[in-house]
């Protein structure tokens, strides 16, 4: 199996730019960091979608104690609030009118019903499903220890961040349900592209 040339964090409903980078990685593996210290306010536990009121961040709450020194693979999801119901309702409200939401709805629904203990397991199962739906024929593989950034690999652990604009590639706009109201919003979660473009998503990426 060929080795990849890129390293990614463990995303929740990854941004479009991240999936584009995964697609262009060398080989048939997507290498995911498993042993980093969990950083707050990143796409590891949040995703940006296009709601009727504009951009909306969906945030997975984590158990208290998931401080900067908690290893990513050990971060536990909190169920003190019914975030699964909220996220699923938000996805339905945002994309029910999109061309392909109903086509993929049954694939996503179980992730908002089953209670995963660990964020890492939830994210990786969800990402594997997204790759399958996008027909990206690459397998997720995981670091066996924290990977220092001196291995000649492009490091995306901190490059694609909610508070930074990532513009390594210029993406053409595509149809978004609420674009007439709020304009085109770039680099949202990959689900925005998938629900609006369906099987054509891979060509866009």
C-alpha positions in Angstrom: 0.0 0.0 0.0 1.4 3.4 -1.0 2.0 5.9 1.8 0.3 9.3 1.8 2.1 12.6 1.8 -0.4 14.5 4.0 -1.4 14.4 7.6 -4.9 15.4 8.8 -6.7 15.9 12.1 -9.8 13.9 12.9 -12.6 16.1 11.5 -16.3 16.2 12.2 -18.0 16.6 8.8 -14.8 18.0 7.3 -14.7 21.3 5.4 -14.7 21.1 1.6 -11.0 22.2 1.4 -10.0 19.4 3.7 -11.7 16.7 1.6 -10.2 18.2 -1.5 -6.7 17.9 0.1 -7.5 14.3 1.1 -8.5 13.5 -2.5 -5.3 14.8 -3.9 -3.1 13.0 -1.3 -0.6 10.5 -2.8 -1.4 6.9 -2.5 -4.5 5.2 -1.3 -4.3 6.2 2.3 -5.5 9.2 4.3 -3.4 9.5 7.4 -5.2 10.8 10.5 -3.5 12.0 13.7 -4.7 10.0 16.7 -2.4 11.1 19.5 -2.4 14.9 19.4 -3.6 16.8 22.4 -7.2 17.8 21.7 -7.4 21.5 20.7 -10.6 23.4 21.4 -12.6 25.5 18.9 -11.5 23.5 15.8 -13.2 21.4 13.2 -12.5 18.3 15.3 -15.8 18.8 17.1 -17.5 21.5 14.9 -18.8 21.8 11.4 -20.1 24.8 9.4 -23.3 24.4 7.4 -25.7 26.8 5.5 -28.8 27.4 7.5 -31.8 29.5 6.6 -30.2 32.3 8.6 -26.7 32.0 7.1 -23.7 30.1 8.4 -24.3 27.9 11.4 -21.7 26.1 13.4 -22.7 22.6 14.8 -20.6 21.8 17.8 -20.3 18.4 19.5 -19.9 18.9 23.3 -17.2 17.0 24.9 -16.9 15.8 28.5 -15.4 18.1 31.1 -11.8 17.2 31.5 -11.1 17.3 27.7 -8.5 20.0 28.3 -5.5 20.7 26.2 -3.7 17.7 27.6 -6.3 15.1 26.7 -5.2 12.9 23.8 -7.6 13.1 20.8 -8.4 9.3 20.9 -9.4 9.6 24.5 -11.8 12.6 24.2 -15.3 11.5 25.3 -18.5 13.0 23.9 -20.9 14.6 26.3 -24.6 13.8 26.2 -25.8 16.2 28.9 -27.5 18.1 26.1 -29.4 16.5 23.2 -26.9 17.7 20.7 -27.6 14.8 18.3 -31.2 15.8 17.9 -30.2 19.5 17.5 -27.6 18.7 14.8 -30.0 16.4 12.9 -32.8 18.9 13.0 -30.4 21.6 11.9 -29.2 19.5 8.9 -32.8 18.7 8.0 -33.9 22.4 8.2 -30.9 23.5 6.2 -30.9 20.9 3.5 -34.4 19.4 3.2 -34.9 21.6 0.0 -31.5 20.6 -1.5 -31.5 18.3 -4.5 -29.9 15.3 -2.8 -30.6 15.4 0.9 -33.3 12.7 0.7 -31.0 10.6 -1.3 -28.4 10.5 1.5 -30.6 11.0 4.5 -30.7 7.3 5.5 -26.9 7.2 5.5 -26.5 10.1 8.0 -29.5 9.4 10.3 -27.8 6.6 12.3 -25.0 8.9 13.4 -27.5 11.0 15.2 -29.2 8.1 16.9 -26.3 5.9 18.1 -24.4 7.2 21.1 -20.6 6.9 20.6 -18.4 7.2 23.6 -15.4 8.6 21.9 -15.3 11.6 19.5 -12.5 10.0 17.5 -14.6 6.9 16.8 -17.6 9.0 15.8 -15.6 11.2 13.5 -13.7 8.4 11.8 -16.8 6.3 11.1 -18.6 9.4 9.8 -15.6 10.3 7.6 -15.3 6.8 6.2 -19.0 6.9 5.2 -18.5 10.4 3.6 -15.6 9.1 1.5 -17.7 6.2 0.4 -20.6 8.5 -0.6 -18.2 10.7 -2.5 -16.6 7.7 -4.2 -13.2 8.6 -2.9 -11.4 5.3 -2.9 -8.9 5.9 -0.1 -8.8 4.3 3.3 -8.3 6.1 6.6 -5.1 5.1 8.5 -4.0 6.4 11.8 -0.8 7.5 13.5 0.6 5.0 16.1 2.1 7.9 18.1 2.2 11.7 17.9 3.8 12.6 14.6 6.3 15.4 14.9 6.2 17.7 11.9 9.6 16.7 10.5 8.7 13.7 8.4 8.5 15.4 5.1 4.7 15.3 5.2 2.3 18.2 4.6 0.7 18.9 8.0 -2.9 19.9 7.9 -3.5 19.6 11.7 -3.6 23.3 12.1 -3.9 24.6 8.5 -7.7 24.4 8.1 -9.2 26.2 11.1 -12.5 27.9 11.8 -10.8 31.2 12.5 -8.5 31.2 9.4 -9.2 31.4 5.7 -7.7 28.5 3.8 -7.2 29.3 0.1 -4.8 26.7 -1.3 -7.2 26.1 -4.1 -9.8 28.3 -5.7 -13.2 26.6 -5.8 -15.9 27.5 -8.3 -19.2 28.5 -6.6 -22.0 25.9 -6.8 -25.7 26.2 -6.1 -26.6 26.6 -2.5 -30.2 26.6 -1.3 -30.1 29.9 0.6 -27.6 31.6 -1.8 -30.3 34.0 -3.1 -30.8 35.3 0.5 -27.3 35.4 1.9 -24.9 34.9 -1.1 -22.4 32.1 -1.7 -20.6 30.8 1.4 -17.3 29.0 0.6 -15.6 26.1 2.3 -18.5 24.9 4.5 -18.8 21.3 5.6 -18.5 18.7 2.8 -22.2 17.9 3.5 -23.2 21.3 2.0 -21.5 20.2 -1.3 -22.8 16.6 -1.1 -26.5 17.6 -0.4 -26.5 20.2 -3.2 -24.4 18.5 -5.8 -24.8 14.8 -5.1 -22.8 12.5 -7.4 -21.2 15.5 -9.1 -19.4 16.4 -5.9 -16.3 14.5 -6.8 -16.0 16.4 -10.0 -16.2 19.7 -8.1 -13.5 18.6 -5.7 
